[in-house]
């Protein structure tokens, strides 16, 4: 599980770096897709939820960040 977590985090870092030099909109869609795929495996990892929400907030999408935090509270009620 640790190796999978590290692999997902490396992939997310890779996507955020936009090595393909695609436009911002397409890059953001790829990053969102990667986070959603990551959460399918790491659903109970609070650091992934937090990183996903803060990434949205840093990119000016406060509403999306709020929705991610709301989903995280349902996934991790404790």
TIMI-805454 format. One record per residue: residue number from 1; residue in one letter; z, x, y of N, C-alpha, C, O in turn. Coordinates in pm, 1 decimal. Layout:
N
+-----+--------+----------+----------+----------+----------+----------+----------+----------+----------+----------+----------+----------+----------+
: num : residu :     n.pz :     n.px :     n.py :    ca.pz :    ca.px :    ca.py :     c.pz :     c.px :     c.py :     o.pz :     o.px :     o.py :
+-----+--------+----------+----------+----------+----------+----------+----------+----------+----------+----------+----------+----------+----------+
: NUM :      A :        Z :        X :        Y :        Z :        X :        Y :        Z :        X :        Y :        Z :        X :        Y :
...
+-----+--------+----------+----------+----------+----------+----------+----------+----------+----------+----------+----------+----------+----------+
***
This chain:
78
+-----+--------+----------+----------+----------+----------+----------+----------+----------+----------+----------+----------+----------+----------+
: num : residu :     n.pz :     n.px :     n.py :    ca.pz :    ca.px :    ca.py :     c.pz :     c.px :     c.py :     o.pz :     o.px :     o.py :
+-----+--------+----------+----------+----------+----------+----------+----------+----------+----------+----------+----------+----------+----------+
:   1 :      X :      0.0 :     83.0 :   -119.5 :      0.0 :      0.0 :      0.0 :      0.0 :     87.1 :    125.5 :    -67.5 :     56.4 :    223.7 :
:   2 :      X :     76.4 :    195.9 :    120.7 :     80.1 :    286.3 :    236.2 :    -57.4 :    344.3 :    265.6 :    -98.1 :    353.4 :    381.4 :
:   3 :      X :   -128.5 :    383.3 :    160.9 :   -261.4 :    440.0 :    178.5 :   -357.6 :    336.6 :    236.4 :   -440.0 :    368.8 :    322.0 :
:   4 :      X :   -346.6 :    212.9 :    189.7 :   -431.1 :    106.5 :    243.5 :   -401.8 :     83.6 :    391.7 :   -493.2 :     66.4 :    472.4 :
:   5 :      X :   -274.3 :     83.5 :    425.7 :   -233.5 :     64.0 :    565.0 :   -291.3 :    174.9 :    652.5 :   -344.8 :    147.7 :    760.0 :
:   6 :      X :   -280.9 :    297.8 :    607.6 :   -335.4 :    410.5 :    684.0 :   -486.7 :    401.6 :    695.0 :   -543.2 :    432.2 :    800.0 :
:   7 :      X :   -552.6 :    360.0 :    587.7 :   -698.4 :    347.5 :    590.0 :   -742.4 :    241.3 :    690.1 :   -838.4 :    262.1 :    764.2 :
:   8 :      X :   -673.4 :    128.4 :    692.8 :   -707.1 :     22.8 :    789.3 :   -684.5 :     70.4 :    932.3 :   -765.6 :     43.6 :   1020.9 :
:   9 :      X :   -575.2 :    140.5 :    954.0 :   -546.2 :    188.8 :   1089.1 :   -649.4 :    291.9 :   1133.8 :   -686.6 :    295.2 :   1251.2 :
:  10 :      X :   -696.0 :    375.7 :   1042.0 :   -802.6 :    470.8 :   1076.0 :   -931.4 :    397.6 :   1110.2 :  -1001.6 :    434.9 :   1204.2 :
:  11 :      X :   -962.5 :    293.0 :   1033.6 :  -1082.6 :    214.5 :   1061.5 :  -1073.1 :    146.3 :   1197.5 :  -1170.7 :    144.1 :   1272.6 :
:  12 :      X :   -958.2 :     91.4 :   1229.5 :   -939.1 :     27.0 :   1359.6 :   -953.3 :    128.2 :   1473.2 :  -1015.0 :     98.2 :   1575.4 :
:  13 :      X :   -897.9 :    245.2 :   1456.3 :   -911.7 :    350.3 :   1556.7 :  -1058.1 :    389.1 :   1573.4 :  -1105.1 :    410.0 :   1685.3 :
:  14 :      X :  -1129.4 :    398.6 :   1462.5 :  -1271.7 :    430.1 :   1464.2 :  -1349.3 :    324.7 :   1543.0 :  -1429.1 :    358.3 :   1630.5 :
:  15 :      X :  -1325.6 :    197.6 :   1511.6 :  -1396.8 :     88.7 :   1579.5 :  -1363.7 :     84.5 :   1728.5 :  -1451.9 :     59.9 :   1810.7 :
:  16 :      X :  -1238.9 :    107.9 :   1763.4 :  -1199.3 :    107.4 :   1904.6 :  -1265.9 :    220.4 :   1981.6 :  -1287.8 :    208.7 :   2102.2 :
:  17 :      X :  -1298.2 :    329.3 :   1913.5 :  -1365.2 :    441.5 :   1978.6 :  -1512.2 :    415.3 :   2007.9 :  -1575.2 :    491.1 :   2081.6 :
:  18 :      X :  -1567.5 :    308.7 :   1950.9 :  -1706.3 :    268.2 :   1971.1 :  -1803.9 :    385.9 :   1952.3 :  -1879.3 :    418.7 :   2044.0 :
:  19 :      X :  -1802.7 :    448.7 :   1834.8 :  -1890.0 :    563.8 :   1812.5 :  -2038.2 :    528.3 :   1812.3 :  -2122.7 :    616.2 :   1829.4 :
:  20 :      X :  -2070.5 :    401.8 :   1793.3 :  -2210.3 :    359.5 :   1792.8 :  -2263.9 :    335.7 :   1933.8 :  -2383.8 :    315.8 :   1953.3 :
:  21 :      X :  -2174.3 :    338.0 :   2030.9 :  -2211.1 :    316.6 :   2171.1 :  -2282.0 :    183.0 :   2193.5 :  -2380.5 :    173.9 :   2266.8 :
:  22 :      X :  -2228.4 :     79.6 :   2127.7 :  -2283.2 :    -54.5 :   2148.3 :  -2217.6 :   -115.9 :   2271.3 :  -2117.2 :    -65.0 :   2321.0 :
:  23 :      X :  -2274.9 :   -225.7 :   2319.9 :  -2219.6 :   -287.7 :   2440.3 :  -2078.7 :   -339.7 :   2414.6 :  -2039.0 :   -361.0 :   2300.0 :
:  24 :      X :  -2004.7 :   -359.4 :   2520.9 :  -1862.7 :   -395.4 :   2512.9 :  -1840.6 :   -525.4 :   2435.7 :  -1747.6 :   -535.1 :   2355.7 :
:  25 :      X :  -1924.4 :   -623.4 :   2459.1 :  -1907.9 :   -752.4 :   2391.6 :  -1922.4 :   -736.7 :   2240.8 :  -1840.6 :   -788.4 :   2164.7 :
:  26 :      X :  -2024.4 :   -666.6 :   2198.1 :  -2045.4 :   -645.6 :   2054.5 :  -1933.2 :   -560.1 :   1995.3 :  -1888.0 :   -585.9 :   1883.7 :
:  27 :      X :  -1889.0 :   -460.1 :   2068.2 :  -1779.9 :   -375.3 :   2020.7 :  -1652.4 :   -457.3 :   2004.1 :  -1581.7 :   -442.4 :   1904.5 :
:  28 :      X :  -1622.9 :   -543.0 :   2100.1 :  -1503.0 :   -627.0 :   2091.3 :  -1510.6 :   -723.1 :   1973.7 :  -1409.7 :   -749.5 :   1908.3 :
:  29 :      X :  -1630.5 :   -776.0 :   1946.1 :  -1647.1 :   -863.2 :   1829.6 :  -1621.5 :   -785.9 :   1700.2 :  -1558.1 :   -837.3 :   1608.0 :
:  30 :      X :  -1670.8 :   -663.4 :   1694.2 :  -1649.3 :   -579.5 :   1574.8 :  -1500.9 :   -548.3 :   1556.8 :  -1449.7 :   -550.5 :   1444.9 :
:  31 :      X :  -1432.6 :   -519.3 :   1666.6 :  -1289.5 :   -488.0 :   1659.3 :  -1211.0 :   -611.0 :   1615.2 :  -1121.7 :   -601.1 :   1531.1 :
:  32 :      X :  -1243.6 :   -725.6 :   1671.3 :  -1177.2 :   -850.3 :   1631.9 :  -1200.5 :   -877.9 :   1483.5 :  -1107.3 :   -911.7 :   1410.6 :
:  33 :      X :  -1324.1 :   -863.3 :   1440.0 :  -1356.5 :   -883.6 :   1298.5 :  -1276.6 :   -788.2 :   1209.7 :  -1224.6 :   -828.8 :   1105.8 :
:  34 :      X :  -1266.8 :   -663.2 :   1250.1 :  -1194.2 :   -563.7 :   1171.7 :  -1045.6 :   -598.6 :   1164.3 :   -984.7 :   -586.5 :   1058.1 :
:  35 :      X :   -986.7 :   -641.9 :   1276.3 :   -846.2 :   -684.3 :   1273.9 :   -826.3 :   -803.6 :   1179.9 :   -730.4 :   -806.9 :   1102.8 :
:  36 :      X :   -916.3 :   -900.3 :   1186.7 :   -902.9 :  -1018.3 :   1100.6 :   -913.2 :   -978.8 :    953.7 :   -838.2 :  -1029.9 :    870.5 :
:  37 :      X :  -1004.5 :   -889.1 :    921.3 :  -1016.5 :   -840.7 :    784.2 :   -890.4 :   -764.3 :    743.1 :   -840.9 :   -780.2 :    631.6 :
:  38 :      X :   -840.0 :   -682.8 :    832.8 :   -718.6 :   -605.4 :    807.7 :   -601.3 :   -698.0 :    777.9 :   -522.2 :   -671.6 :    687.3 :
:  39 :      X :   -590.2 :   -805.7 :    853.8 :   -477.5 :   -898.0 :    835.2 :   -485.7 :   -975.5 :    704.3 :   -385.2 :  -1028.6 :    657.0 :
:  40 :      X :   -604.4 :   -982.2 :    646.0 :   -615.5 :  -1045.6 :    515.0 :   -537.2 :   -964.5 :    411.9 :   -483.6 :  -1020.7 :    316.3 :
:  41 :      X :   -530.6 :   -835.2 :    430.5 :   -458.0 :   -748.7 :    338.1 :   -316.7 :   -717.8 :    387.3 :   -222.3 :   -715.1 :    308.4 :
:  42 :      X :   -302.7 :   -694.7 :    516.9 :   -173.7 :   -653.1 :    573.7 :   -108.0 :   -768.2 :    651.7 :    -55.5 :   -748.5 :    761.3 :
:  43 :      X :   -112.0 :   -885.6 :    594.1 :    -62.7 :  -1007.4 :    659.5 :     84.4 :   -998.6 :    698.4 :    125.3 :  -1056.3 :    799.2 :
:  44 :      X :    163.2 :   -928.0 :    620.5 :    307.7 :   -921.3 :    646.0 :    350.3 :   -790.9 :    711.4 :    464.3 :   -747.4 :    695.0 :
:  45 :      X :    260.3 :   -728.8 :    784.9 :    290.7 :   -604.4 :    855.6 :    296.8 :   -633.3 :   1006.0 :    192.9 :   -650.6 :   1069.7 :
:  46 :      X :    416.8 :   -638.7 :   1062.9 :    430.3 :   -675.7 :   1204.1 :    361.0 :   -579.4 :   1299.6 :    315.9 :   -621.0 :   1406.3 :
:  47 :      X :    351.5 :   -452.2 :   1263.8 :    287.6 :   -356.5 :   1353.7 :    139.5 :   -387.1 :   1373.5 :     85.1 :   -362.4 :   1481.1 :
:  48 :      X :     74.2 :   -440.1 :   1271.4 :    -67.5 :   -475.5 :   1283.7 :    -82.8 :   -595.8 :   1376.9 :   -169.5 :   -596.7 :   1464.3 :
:  49 :      X :      0.6 :   -695.8 :   1358.0 :     -2.7 :   -813.4 :   1446.1 :     20.8 :   -772.0 :   1591.8 :    -50.6 :   -815.0 :   1682.5 :
:  50 :      X :    121.6 :   -688.5 :   1611.6 :    154.9 :   -643.6 :   1746.9 :     38.6 :   -565.7 :   1809.1 :      3.2 :   -588.3 :   1924.8 :
:  51 :      X :    -19.5 :   -475.8 :   1733.3 :   -131.6 :   -396.1 :   1782.1 :   -250.7 :   -485.1 :   1818.2 :   -316.0 :   -464.7 :   1920.6 :
:  52 :      X :   -277.6 :   -583.2 :   1733.5 :   -387.8 :   -677.2 :   1757.5 :   -364.9 :   -755.6 :   1887.0 :   -455.5 :   -766.4 :   1969.7 :
:  53 :      X :   -247.2 :   -808.9 :   1904.5 :   -216.2 :   -887.1 :   2023.8 :   -219.6 :   -800.8 :   2149.8 :   -273.1 :   -842.9 :   2252.3 :
:  54 :      X :   -163.5 :   -681.7 :   2142.8 :   -163.5 :   -595.8 :   2261.4 :   -303.6 :   -546.6 :   2294.1 :   -335.6 :   -525.1 :   2411.0 :
:  55 :      X :   -387.9 :   -528.4 :   2192.5 :   -526.6 :   -491.1 :   2218.8 :   -595.3 :   -601.9 :   2299.3 :   -667.2 :   -573.8 :   2395.2 :
:  56 :      X :   -572.9 :   -728.0 :   2260.0 :   -629.2 :   -840.7 :   2335.4 :   -576.1 :   -841.2 :   2479.2 :   -652.0 :   -859.9 :   2574.2 :
:  57 :      X :   -446.1 :   -820.7 :   2493.6 :   -385.5 :   -822.8 :   2627.3 :   -441.3 :   -710.9 :   2714.9 :   -469.0 :   -733.0 :   2832.8 :
:  58 :      X :   -457.7 :   -592.6 :   2659.4 :   -511.3 :   -479.4 :   2736.4 :   -656.4 :   -502.0 :   2778.3 :   -702.5 :   -446.2 :   2877.9 :
:  59 :      X :   -727.4 :   -584.1 :   2701.7 :   -866.0 :   -613.7 :   2733.7 :   -880.3 :   -739.3 :   2818.6 :   -990.4 :   -792.4 :   2832.9 :
:  60 :      X :   -769.8 :   -786.8 :   2874.9 :   -773.0 :   -897.7 :   2969.4 :   -774.1 :  -1035.6 :   2908.0 :   -795.9 :  -1133.8 :   2978.9 :
:  61 :      X :   -751.6 :  -1046.0 :   2780.6 :   -753.3 :  -1175.8 :   2714.7 :   -610.2 :  -1217.2 :   2678.0 :   -570.3 :  -1212.5 :   2561.6 :
:  62 :      X :   -536.3 :  -1256.6 :   2777.9 :   -396.6 :  -1294.6 :   2758.2 :   -383.9 :  -1416.0 :   2666.5 :   -292.8 :  -1422.4 :   2583.9 :
:  63 :      X :   -475.1 :  -1512.3 :   2680.9 :   -470.0 :  -1631.0 :   2595.2 :   -486.8 :  -1594.6 :   2448.5 :   -417.0 :  -1648.3 :   2362.4 :
:  64 :      X :   -577.9 :  -1504.9 :   2420.3 :   -597.3 :  -1461.1 :   2281.6 :   -474.6 :  -1386.5 :   2230.6 :   -435.5 :  -1402.6 :   2115.0 :
:  65 :      X :   -414.3 :  -1305.8 :   2315.6 :   -293.5 :  -1233.5 :   2276.7 :   -181.5 :  -1331.3 :   2241.2 :   -109.9 :  -1311.0 :   2143.1 :
:  66 :      X :   -166.8 :  -1435.2 :   2319.4 :    -64.6 :  -1536.7 :   2293.0 :    -90.5 :  -1603.7 :   2158.1 :      2.0 :  -1625.1 :   2079.7 :
:  67 :      X :   -218.1 :  -1636.9 :   2131.7 :   -252.3 :  -1701.0 :   2004.3 :   -222.9 :  -1609.3 :   1886.1 :   -177.2 :  -1655.1 :   1781.4 :
:  68 :      X :   -248.9 :  -1480.1 :   1902.9 :   -220.7 :  -1384.5 :   1796.2 :    -69.9 :  -1377.2 :   1772.3 :    -25.3 :  -1376.9 :   1657.6 :
:  69 :      X :      8.1 :  -1371.2 :   1879.3 :    154.5 :  -1368.3 :   1863.9 :    205.0 :  -1496.4 :   1797.2 :    298.1 :  -1491.3 :   1716.8 :
:  70 :      X :    144.6 :  -1611.0 :   1829.6 :    185.2 :  -1736.1 :   1766.4 :    154.0 :  -1733.5 :   1616.8 :    234.7 :  -1778.6 :   1535.5 :
:  71 :      X :     37.9 :  -1681.2 :   1580.9 :      3.5 :  -1667.2 :   1439.8 :    101.0 :  -1571.0 :   1369.7 :    140.2 :  -1592.7 :   1255.0 :
:  72 :      X :    138.4 :  -1465.8 :   1440.8 :    230.6 :  -1366.9 :   1383.2 :    366.7 :  -1429.7 :   1355.6 :    428.9 :  -1400.3 :   1253.5 :
:  73 :      X :    413.2 :  -1515.4 :   1445.1 :    543.3 :  -1580.3 :   1425.8 :    539.6 :  -1669.4 :   1301.5 :    638.6 :  -1679.4 :   1229.0 :
:  74 :      X :    425.5 :  -1734.0 :   1277.3 :    413.0 :  -1817.6 :   1156.3 :    406.1 :  -1728.9 :   1030.8 :    460.5 :  -1764.3 :    926.2 :
:  75 :      X :    339.7 :  -1615.1 :   1042.2 :    325.8 :  -1525.5 :    927.0 :    455.4 :  -1452.5 :    896.4 :    484.9 :  -1422.6 :    780.7 :
:  76 :      X :    532.9 :  -1424.0 :   1000.6 :    656.0 :  -1345.2 :    987.0 :    772.4 :  -1419.0 :   1052.4 :    822.0 :  -1375.6 :   1156.4 :
:  77 :      X :    816.1 :  -1528.8 :    993.5 :    919.1 :  -1609.9 :   1059.2 :   1052.8 :  -1537.6 :   1079.3 :   1130.8 :  -1576.2 :   1166.5 :
:  78 :      X :   1079.7 :  -1436.2 :   1002.1 :   1208.0 :  -1366.4 :   1011.3 :   1204.8 :  -1263.8 :   1119.1 :   1304.2 :  -1194.8 :   1141.7 :
+-----+--------+----------+----------+----------+----------+----------+----------+----------+----------+----------+----------+----------+----------+
***
